[in-house]
Amino acid sequence: MKLGVCYYPEHWPEQNWADDARRMKALGIEVVRIAEFAWSRLEPARGEFHFDWLHRAIDTLHAEGLELVLGTPTATPPKWLIDQHPSILAVDENGQTRGFGSRRHYCFSSTLYRQECARIVEAVAREFGQHPGISTWQTDNEYGCHSTIVSYSQDALQAFRLWCQQRYDTIDNLNRAWGNVFWSMEYTGFDQIPLPCGAVTELNPAHRLAFWRFSSDQVASFNRLQVDLLRRLSPGRDILHNYMGNFTEFDHTTTAADLDIATWDNYPLGFLDRDSADLDDQQKWFRTGHPDSSAFHHDLYRSLGRGRWWVIEQQPGPVNWAPHNPSPLDGMVRLWAWEAFAHGAEVMSWFRWRQAPFAQEQMHTGLLLPDGSEDSACDEIRQLTSELATVEHSNVEPAPVALIFDYAADQMLRIQPQGQNYGPLEWVLQQYTAIRRSGVNVDILFPHQINDATLQPYQLVLLANSMAVPDSLVTHLQHFDGHLVIGPRCGSKTDEYQIPPDLPPGALQKLIPLRVTRVESLPDFANLQSDDGFCAIRWREKVSTDLLPVGKFTDDWGFYYRSGDCHYLNCCLDTDSLQRFFRERLQDAGIETTACSTGLRIRQRGSLYFAFNYGPEVAHLDSGNRYLVGNCVLHPAEVAVWQHQAD
Ligand code: GAL
């Protein structure tokens, strides 16, 4: 695993560049990402290109032996361009234009903006595409950050109508698919279809789902435009994009299919404070981040990158954008990096080299303070660099468990949650955590990419959120001969957001003979116990079947059904129950488990084992292990690495 950093030469006097490069190298940095927001410096006025400074910056960094990732600057269209073509700006759902003054102020559907992107990407790629220092390109920056996937502009409206025509062919098909007879929502032509916003009350869920699919497709084609140019003008370089954490506003599988590497931006403390609804979690993991958040995303992006993935931005200290911005516990910068290594990252890169003393992110730490002196992350990186040199890089083998994650389903569950406390991604993470608490590695798979061979390595497969299940997946699951857990709400809708004709779980009934005849969502004060001590929360399903439930709730609704190796979990469970449920399923599937305390996590990579202590207590490991890093007494924020010993 190489170490990297994000660097903005345009923010600093040129006389500092050589010293920065030398200090990066001395710290163990090998990869540097640059220029992803530099459009106003590359082209201060239309057609007036200033590439000289970037040439000198690239040459300086390359002369130190640093490898460069060059970003296309399309996340920040400059003021002159917006003034010439204000229609580039995105429009929010209230019809308000999203103005200039920060970043990501463009609409993915603007054909004019696509032409401008092609122009700048072509110019930059022609200029730098053959430079020996450039190994990799990054397209744009964080598609969707600051809620920028959707736009309700005139361009988006026209493009959406066209998309609908292509998908449904006739307006009758669309009306039928969306159920528009309901509330007299029928259209007589594609030119009548509005964007889903501004209605009096809830919009048709099928309309919203179509718009989400359309918006996802817009991101994919926007990205492809850049990828095609870069492949042609800078052959032999890898192309990546930096995705985000806890983010499902577009289907990442389609953009990822066009890229060589999936990378993501990991801010564990920021995510916890911004995204977690659970106060207890927020308190417990305040300075470490949630113990499964980084791991889950590492597994997700490893799968999206078909094995090739990086952390391209990693939190080095407090950030500036969460509701509160605490300092990580000493040791966490090193621990987070080791966690990335344990999951097989090719590159682990921090955001950013030096803290900016100006503008929006002046309160965001870097590896250096604004005056150039070292911030505390540097010592941890030095320790990491010397430790990394002592372990070998083995392949990441398939895990025993595969979790099937569906981006569209996540969106479907958000469109009609049917219960205020139902957090779709949170529920997926809770299932992931429950498995990981048994010390077991998990791989993540995407429904449309699965075939018989994909499932073959696994002993246990979990359908974690597949609200609509493609027929092909059902067929492959029928051929799968390990254990299958189907979670609640899977198969409960068709692809067009209707209840399946044979009732939920739809085509999954081929795998287990039961029908869901009643569902209820539960407020947080109404948890329910089953007779065998499992505690249902948030969501429960009543099932009609000849199978006997494994347990029962006091009101006689059954709890959990099993037919051979196929298991149907018909409710959400609280943390302890979910762990117990999965521990039993892992045992059914013959998978070896190691119970991990709340803050301890264990992972295997090839012949290496890793232990991470995210918790406040000291954890004790086996003193007989042959430790390469750390030892059997694991203090908070500590890491241990040991070599598997053949019996
Ligand atoms: C990311 C973004 C970076 C920077 C960083 C701050 O979302 O890609 O440009 O803003 O956050 O944490």
Residues whose N, C-alpha, C, O or C-beta is under 5 A from the ligand:
A	BS01	GAL	E142 D265 V319
